[in-house]
Amino acid sequence: MTSKPATTAHRRAVGHAHALLNDLADGGIGLLQAASLLISDLFQHYGLAEPSQISRDGSIIASEWPEPERTRTSTWAQQTSVPVT
C-alpha cells in the first residue's frame, strides 16, 4: 500500500512514547514497540500511514523489508526473540 504524503510543509515533527529502560536495553520486542510508537507519531504528522515494517506489538513484518535488509532483520529478530510475521 502506498501512502500519499501531506502537502503541508512542516519544519519539524515531534513524537512521544513511554517505555521502560529495561525493555529498551534488551533490544528486542520492547525496543520495537517504542520505535513503532515514535515512528507512527512522526509518520502521522506528515500525513502517512503507520510504518509497514514493524508492528505496534513489537514484531517484524518481513514481507515489507527489501533484500538484503529482510535477511539481516530476520536474523537479528531470531537472535533477540522478536516475532517475525
A tleap script that builds the chain and sets N, CA, C and O, in Angstrom:
source leaprc.protein.ff14SB
mol = sequence {
  NMET THR SER LYS PRO ALA THR THR ALA HIE
  ARG ARG ALA VAL GLY HIE ALA HIE ALA LEU
  LEU ASN ASP LEU ALA ASP GLY GLY ILE GLY
  LEU LEU GLN ALA ALA SER LEU LEU ILE SER
  ASP LEU PHE GLN HIE TYR GLY LEU ALA GLU
  PRO SER GLN ILE SER ARG ASP GLY SER ILE
  ILE ALA SER GLU TRP PRO GLU PRO GLU ARG
  THR ARG THR SER THR TRP ALA GLN GLN THR
  SER VAL PRO VAL CTHR
}
set mol.1.N position { 0.849 -1.174 0.000 }
set mol.1.CA position { 0.000 0.000 0.000 }
set mol.1.C position { 0.893 1.235 0.000 }
set mol.1.O position { 1.818 1.326 0.806 }
set mol.2.N position { 0.634 2.169 -0.875 }
set mol.2.CA position { 1.397 3.399 -0.965 }
set mol.2.C position { 0.600 4.525 -0.322 }
set mol.2.O position { -0.596 4.678 -0.567 }
set mol.3.N position { 1.282 5.307 0.501 }
set mol.3.CA position { 0.646 6.441 1.150 }
set mol.3.C position { 1.072 7.727 0.472 }
set mol.3.O position { 2.221 7.868 0.054 }
set mol.4.N position { 0.154 8.654 0.366 }
set mol.4.CA position { 0.461 9.962 -0.217 }
set mol.4.C position { 0.830 10.916 0.908 }
set mol.4.O position { 0.037 11.112 1.829 }
set mol.5.N position { 2.015 11.513 0.856 }
set mol.5.CA position { 2.425 12.445 1.905 }
set mol.5.C position { 1.539 13.677 1.931 }
set mol.5.O position { 0.906 14.031 0.936 }
set mol.6.N position { 1.509 14.312 3.072 }
set mol.6.CA position { 0.753 15.552 3.227 }
set mol.6.C position { 1.357 16.637 2.338 }
set mol.6.O position { 2.542 16.587 2.007 }
set mol.7.N position { 0.558 17.593 1.963 }
set mol.7.CA position { 1.041 18.662 1.094 }
set mol.7.C position { 1.529 19.870 1.878 }
set mol.7.O position { 2.118 20.784 1.301 }
set mol.8.N position { 1.291 19.889 3.190 }
set mol.8.CA position { 1.734 20.997 4.031 }
set mol.8.C position { 3.172 20.753 4.479 }
set mol.8.O position { 3.499 19.678 4.982 }
set mol.9.N position { 4.030 21.759 4.294 }
set mol.9.CA position { 5.421 21.630 4.714 }
set mol.9.C position { 5.530 21.886 6.219 }
set mol.9.O position { 4.972 22.853 6.738 }
set mol.10.N position { 6.249 21.013 6.902 }
set mol.10.CA position { 6.485 21.152 8.332 }
set mol.10.C position { 7.989 21.229 8.564 }
set mol.10.O position { 8.759 20.473 7.972 }
set mol.11.N position { 8.388 22.128 9.411 }
set mol.11.CA position { 9.812 22.238 9.727 }
set mol.11.C position { 10.282 21.118 10.635 }
set mol.11.O position { 11.414 20.650 10.512 }
set mol.12.N position { 9.420 20.685 11.545 }
set mol.12.CA position { 9.828 19.600 12.433 }
set mol.12.C position { 8.604 18.845 12.925 }
set mol.12.O position { 7.494 19.375 12.985 }
set mol.13.N position { 8.845 17.611 13.268 }
set mol.13.CA position { 7.799 16.767 13.834 }
set mol.13.C position { 8.311 16.227 15.154 }
set mol.13.O position { 9.510 15.997 15.317 }
set mol.14.N position { 7.408 16.025 16.091 }
set mol.14.CA position { 7.775 15.531 17.410 }
set mol.14.C position { 6.961 14.281 17.697 }
set mol.14.O position { 5.750 14.251 17.482 }
set mol.15.N position { 7.637 13.253 18.183 }
set mol.15.CA position { 6.950 12.033 18.587 }
set mol.15.C position { 7.187 11.783 20.066 }
set mol.15.O position { 8.253 12.108 20.589 }
set mol.16.N position { 6.216 11.216 20.733 }
set mol.16.CA position { 6.333 10.923 22.156 }
set mol.16.C position { 5.987 9.459 22.401 }
set mol.16.O position { 5.041 8.927 21.820 }
set mol.17.N position { 6.757 8.822 23.258 }
set mol.17.CA position { 6.462 7.437 23.653 }
set mol.17.C position { 7.029 7.216 25.044 }
set mol.17.O position { 8.033 7.816 25.428 }
set mol.18.N position { 6.377 6.356 25.778 }
set mol.18.CA position { 6.856 5.985 27.104 }
set mol.18.C position { 7.293 4.534 27.056 }
set mol.18.O position { 6.585 3.680 26.522 }
set mol.19.N position { 8.464 4.259 27.616 }
set mol.19.CA position { 8.980 2.894 27.615 }
set mol.19.C position { 9.837 2.690 28.852 }
set mol.19.O position { 10.437 3.632 29.370 }
set mol.20.N position { 9.889 1.461 29.314 }
set mol.20.CA position { 10.766 1.112 30.422 }
set mol.20.C position { 12.190 0.948 29.894 }
set mol.20.O position { 12.403 0.319 28.858 }
set mol.21.N position { 13.162 1.514 30.607 }
set mol.21.CA position { 14.550 1.427 30.158 }
set mol.21.C position { 15.007 -0.020 30.009 }
set mol.21.O position { 15.766 -0.333 29.092 }
set mol.22.N position { 14.561 -0.899 30.889 }
set mol.22.CA position { 14.947 -2.308 30.784 }
set mol.22.C position { 14.472 -2.905 29.469 }
set mol.22.O position { 15.188 -3.698 28.858 }
set mol.23.N position { 13.267 -2.535 29.023 }
set mol.23.CA position { 12.750 -3.042 27.752 }
set mol.23.C position { 13.597 -2.549 26.577 }
set mol.23.O position { 13.849 -3.292 25.628 }
set mol.24.N position { 14.028 -1.298 26.649 }
set mol.24.CA position { 14.845 -0.741 25.574 }
set mol.24.C position { 16.235 -1.361 25.569 }
set mol.24.O position { 16.793 -1.630 24.504 }
set mol.25.N position { 16.795 -1.586 26.748 }
set mol.25.CA position { 18.143 -2.139 26.859 }
set mol.25.C position { 18.221 -3.578 26.358 }
set mol.25.O position { 19.266 -4.012 25.872 }
set mol.26.N position { 17.116 -4.322 26.474 }
set mol.26.CA position { 17.112 -5.704 25.991 }
set mol.26.C position { 17.206 -5.765 24.478 }
set mol.26.O position { 17.645 -6.772 23.924 }
set mol.27.N position { 16.800 -4.702 23.807 }
set mol.27.CA position { 16.940 -4.629 22.367 }
set mol.27.C position { 16.015 -5.536 21.585 }
set mol.27.O position { 16.300 -5.849 20.429 }
set mol.28.N position { 14.927 -5.963 22.176 }
set mol.28.CA position { 14.016 -6.870 21.496 }
set mol.28.C position { 12.654 -6.260 21.271 }
set mol.28.O position { 12.533 -5.172 20.708 }
set mol.29.N position { 11.629 -6.966 21.714 }
set mol.29.CA position { 10.247 -6.553 21.480 }
set mol.29.C position { 9.963 -5.170 22.060 }
set mol.29.O position { 9.323 -4.351 21.400 }
set mol.30.N position { 10.421 -4.897 23.272 }
set mol.30.CA position { 10.179 -3.593 23.893 }
set mol.30.C position { 10.772 -2.444 23.093 }
set mol.30.O position { 10.163 -1.380 22.972 }
set mol.31.N position { 11.952 -2.662 22.553 }
set mol.31.CA position { 12.596 -1.639 21.731 }
set mol.31.C position { 11.787 -1.394 20.454 }
set mol.31.O position { 11.605 -0.246 20.048 }
set mol.32.N position { 11.305 -2.460 19.822 }
set mol.32.CA position { 10.497 -2.304 18.610 }
set mol.32.C position { 9.154 -1.661 18.904 }
set mol.32.O position { 8.658 -0.877 18.095 }
set mol.33.N position { 8.555 -1.975 20.045 }
set mol.33.CA position { 7.278 -1.341 20.403 }
set mol.33.C position { 7.462 0.164 20.555 }
set mol.33.O position { 6.654 0.942 20.048 }
set mol.34.N position { 8.517 0.575 21.247 }
set mol.34.CA position { 8.783 2.005 21.426 }
set mol.34.C position { 9.097 2.665 20.088 }
set mol.34.O position { 8.614 3.763 19.811 }
set mol.35.N position { 9.896 2.011 19.260 }
set mol.35.CA position { 10.229 2.565 17.945 }
set mol.35.C position { 8.977 2.713 17.091 }
set mol.35.O position { 8.816 3.713 16.392 }
set mol.36.N position { 8.096 1.728 17.142 }
set mol.36.CA position { 6.863 1.787 16.367 }
set mol.36.C position { 6.003 2.969 16.790 }
set mol.36.O position { 5.433 3.659 15.944 }
set mol.37.N position { 5.908 3.203 18.087 }
set mol.37.CA position { 5.122 4.339 18.579 }
set mol.37.C position { 5.701 5.667 18.096 }
set mol.37.O position { 4.967 6.537 17.626 }
set mol.38.N position { 7.013 5.817 18.212 }
set mol.38.CA position { 7.655 7.068 17.785 }
set mol.38.C position { 7.542 7.274 16.280 }
set mol.38.O position { 7.209 8.366 15.819 }
set mol.39.N position { 7.819 6.228 15.523 }
set mol.39.CA position { 7.751 6.343 14.064 }
set mol.39.C position { 6.322 6.626 13.615 }
set mol.39.O position { 6.107 7.417 12.697 }
set mol.40.N position { 5.349 5.990 14.253 }
set mol.40.CA position { 3.946 6.227 13.897 }
set mol.40.C position { 3.563 7.681 14.127 }
set mol.40.O position { 2.878 8.282 13.299 }
set mol.41.N position { 4.008 8.260 15.265 }
set mol.41.CA position { 3.741 9.676 15.526 }
set mol.41.C position { 4.334 10.558 14.425 }
set mol.41.O position { 3.676 11.476 13.934 }
set mol.42.N position { 5.564 10.278 14.047 }
set mol.42.CA position { 6.221 11.079 13.018 }
set mol.42.C position { 5.541 10.906 11.664 }
set mol.42.O position { 5.297 11.883 10.957 }
set mol.43.N position { 5.237 9.666 11.307 }
set mol.43.CA position { 4.553 9.420 10.031 }
set mol.43.C position { 3.228 10.163 9.981 }
set mol.43.O position { 2.919 10.821 8.987 }
set mol.44.N position { 2.446 10.062 11.045 }
set mol.44.CA position { 1.125 10.680 11.057 }
set mol.44.C position { 1.226 12.199 10.999 }
set mol.44.O position { 0.352 12.857 10.435 }
set mol.45.N position { 2.273 12.753 11.571 }
set mol.45.CA position { 2.486 14.196 11.496 }
set mol.45.C position { 2.606 14.653 10.040 }
set mol.45.O position { 2.164 15.745 9.683 }
set mol.46.N position { 3.202 13.812 9.217 }
set mol.46.CA position { 3.394 14.133 7.805 }
set mol.46.C position { 2.316 13.524 6.908 }
set mol.46.O position { 2.454 13.517 5.684 }
set mol.47.N position { 1.251 13.016 7.512 }
set mol.47.CA position { 0.128 12.522 6.741 }
set mol.47.C position { 0.311 11.138 6.157 }
set mol.47.O position { -0.378 10.779 5.202 }
set mol.48.N position { 1.230 10.347 6.713 }
set mol.48.CA position { 1.470 8.996 6.231 }
set mol.48.C position { 0.844 7.977 7.179 }
set mol.48.O position { 0.580 8.268 8.346 }
set mol.49.N position { 0.616 6.790 6.656 }
set mol.49.CA position { 0.106 5.705 7.490 }
set mol.49.C position { 1.222 5.207 8.417 }
set mol.49.O position { 2.366 5.651 8.321 }
set mol.50.N position { 0.882 4.302 9.292 }
set mol.50.CA position { 1.878 3.726 10.198 }
set mol.50.C position { 2.954 2.981 9.400 }
set mol.50.O position { 2.707 2.572 8.265 }
set mol.51.N position { 4.136 2.804 9.980 }
set mol.51.CA position { 5.195 2.088 9.266 }
set mol.51.C position { 4.784 0.640 8.996 }
set mol.51.O position { 4.190 -0.022 9.847 }
set mol.52.N position { 5.108 0.176 7.818 }
set mol.52.CA position { 4.681 -1.173 7.444 }
set mol.52.C position { 5.695 -2.249 7.824 }
set mol.52.O position { 5.377 -3.437 7.763 }
set mol.53.N position { 6.913 -1.857 8.215 }
set mol.53.CA position { 7.953 -2.837 8.508 }
set mol.53.C position { 7.891 -3.411 9.920 }
set mol.53.O position { 8.343 -4.533 10.147 }
set mol.54.N position { 7.341 -2.662 10.867 }
set mol.54.CA position { 7.221 -3.149 12.245 }
set mol.54.C position { 5.809 -2.872 12.737 }
set mol.54.O position { 5.151 -1.933 12.289 }
set mol.55.N position { 5.354 -3.704 13.666 }
set mol.55.CA position { 4.001 -3.517 14.189 }
set mol.55.C position { 4.069 -2.998 15.618 }
set mol.55.O position { 5.108 -3.079 16.273 }
set mol.56.N position { 2.968 -2.476 16.083 }
set mol.56.CA position { 2.920 -1.923 17.447 }
set mol.56.C position { 3.125 -2.982 18.518 }
set mol.56.O position { 3.505 -2.662 19.644 }
set mol.57.N position { 2.873 -4.251 18.173 }
set mol.57.CA position { 3.082 -5.305 19.170 }
set mol.57.C position { 4.551 -5.729 19.262 }
set mol.57.O position { 4.893 -6.608 20.052 }
set mol.58.N position { 5.416 -5.109 18.462 }
set mol.58.CA position { 6.844 -5.382 18.533 }
set mol.58.C position { 7.312 -6.502 17.634 }
set mol.58.O position { 8.354 -7.104 17.890 }
set mol.59.N position { 6.568 -6.792 16.589 }
set mol.59.CA position { 7.002 -7.842 15.664 }
set mol.59.C position { 7.474 -7.214 14.349 }
set mol.59.O position { 7.104 -6.094 13.998 }
set mol.60.N position { 8.297 -7.974 13.646 }
set mol.60.CA position { 8.835 -7.573 12.349 }
set mol.60.C position { 7.916 -8.117 11.264 }
set mol.60.O position { 7.506 -9.275 11.331 }
set mol.61.N position { 7.588 -7.310 10.276 }
set mol.61.CA position { 6.784 -7.756 9.140 }
set mol.61.C position { 7.756 -7.940 7.979 }
set mol.61.O position { 8.045 -7.002 7.235 }
set mol.62.N position { 8.255 -9.170 7.841 }
set mol.62.CA position { 9.351 -9.466 6.918 }
set mol.62.C position { 9.028 -9.115 5.471 }
set mol.62.O position { 9.905 -8.653 4.741 }
set mol.63.N position { 7.803 -9.322 5.048 }
set mol.63.CA position { 7.454 -9.084 3.647 }
set mol.63.C position { 7.573 -7.609 3.248 }
set mol.63.O position { 7.607 -7.298 2.058 }
set mol.64.N position { 7.637 -6.709 4.211 }
set mol.64.CA position { 7.733 -5.273 3.929 }
set mol.64.C position { 9.174 -4.776 3.833 }
set mol.64.O position { 9.404 -3.602 3.540 }
set mol.65.N position { 10.145 -5.654 4.075 }
set mol.65.CA position { 11.555 -5.279 4.009 }
set mol.65.C position { 12.147 -5.736 2.683 }
set mol.65.O position { 11.929 -6.880 2.283 }
set mol.66.N position { 12.889 -4.875 1.989 }
set mol.66.CA position { 13.576 -5.313 0.766 }
set mol.66.C position { 14.819 -6.130 1.129 }
set mol.66.O position { 15.330 -6.040 2.245 }
set mol.67.N position { 15.285 -6.908 0.192 }
set mol.67.CA position { 16.561 -7.611 0.388 }
set mol.67.C position { 17.687 -6.613 0.159 }
set mol.67.O position { 17.530 -5.739 -0.693 }
set mol.68.N position { 18.802 -6.683 0.857 }
set mol.68.CA position { 19.218 -7.677 1.830 }
set mol.68.C position { 18.771 -7.369 3.260 }
set mol.68.O position { 19.052 -8.144 4.174 }
set mol.69.N position { 18.072 -6.237 3.462 }
set mol.69.CA position { 17.634 -5.869 4.809 }
set mol.69.C position { 16.702 -6.919 5.409 }
set mol.69.O position { 16.722 -7.144 6.619 }
set mol.70.N position { 15.891 -7.559 4.580 }
set mol.70.CA position { 14.964 -8.578 5.090 }
set mol.70.C position { 15.722 -9.712 5.777 }
set mol.70.O position { 15.351 -10.144 6.869 }
set mol.71.N position { 16.770 -10.182 5.139 }
set mol.71.CA position { 17.564 -11.272 5.716 }
set mol.71.C position { 18.254 -10.813 6.989 }
set mol.71.O position { 18.238 -11.521 7.996 }
set mol.72.N position { 18.855 -9.640 6.952 }
set mol.72.CA position { 19.552 -9.115 8.136 }
set mol.72.C position { 18.581 -8.892 9.294 }
set mol.72.O position { 18.880 -9.234 10.438 }
set mol.73.N position { 17.428 -8.322 8.992 }
set mol.73.CA position { 16.440 -8.042 10.026 }
set mol.73.C position { 15.873 -9.331 10.605 }
set mol.73.O position { 15.686 -9.433 11.817 }
set mol.74.N position { 15.599 -10.308 9.761 }
set mol.74.CA position { 15.080 -11.596 10.232 }
set mol.74.C position { 16.102 -12.316 11.098 }
set mol.74.O position { 15.743 -12.941 12.095 }
set mol.75.N position { 17.371 -12.231 10.722 }
set mol.75.CA position { 18.439 -12.848 11.524 }
set mol.75.C position { 18.517 -12.184 12.894 }
set mol.75.O position { 18.598 -12.866 13.916 }
set mol.76.N position { 18.491 -10.842 12.913 }
set mol.76.CA position { 18.512 -10.111 14.181 }
set mol.76.C position { 17.303 -10.481 15.035 }
set mol.76.O position { 17.433 -10.686 16.242 }
set mol.77.N position { 16.136 -10.566 14.416 }
set mol.77.CA position { 14.905 -10.889 15.140 }
set mol.77.C position { 15.012 -12.261 15.794 }
set mol.77.O position { 14.600 -12.429 16.942 }
set mol.78.N position { 15.549 -13.230 15.093 }
set mol.78.CA position { 15.722 -14.566 15.671 }
set mol.78.C position { 16.663 -14.518 16.865 }
set mol.78.O position { 16.410 -15.168 17.879 }
set mol.79.N position { 17.741 -13.759 16.756 }
set mol.79.CA position { 18.731 -13.659 17.826 }
set mol.79.C position { 18.179 -12.971 19.071 }
set mol.79.O position { 18.650 -13.230 20.179 }
set mol.80.N position { 17.192 -12.105 18.903 }
set mol.80.CA position { 16.635 -11.351 20.030 }
set mol.80.C position { 15.220 -11.795 20.416 }
set mol.80.O position { 14.547 -11.133 21.207 }
set mol.81.N position { 14.778 -12.918 19.852 }
set mol.81.CA position { 13.454 -13.495 20.148 }
set mol.81.C position { 12.302 -12.563 19.782 }
set mol.81.O position { 11.280 -12.526 20.468 }
set mol.82.N position { 12.474 -11.820 18.711 }
set mol.82.CA position { 11.415 -10.946 18.203 }
set mol.82.C position { 10.609 -11.734 17.178 }
set mol.82.O position { 11.190 -12.336 16.275 }
set mol.83.N position { 9.280 -11.745 17.298 }
set mol.83.CA position { 8.466 -12.475 16.321 }
set mol.83.C position { 8.563 -11.860 14.920 }
set mol.83.O position { 8.613 -10.640 14.764 }
set mol.84.N position { 8.588 -12.719 13.920 }
set mol.84.CA position { 8.609 -12.291 12.518 }
set mol.84.C position { 7.352 -12.825 11.854 }
set mol.84.O position { 7.066 -14.021 11.920 }
set mol.85.N position { 6.593 -11.929 11.207 }
set mol.85.CA position { 5.377 -12.364 10.520 }
set mol.85.C position { 5.529 -12.169 9.030 }
set mol.85.O position { 4.611 -12.477 8.270 }
savepdb mol mol.pdb
quit
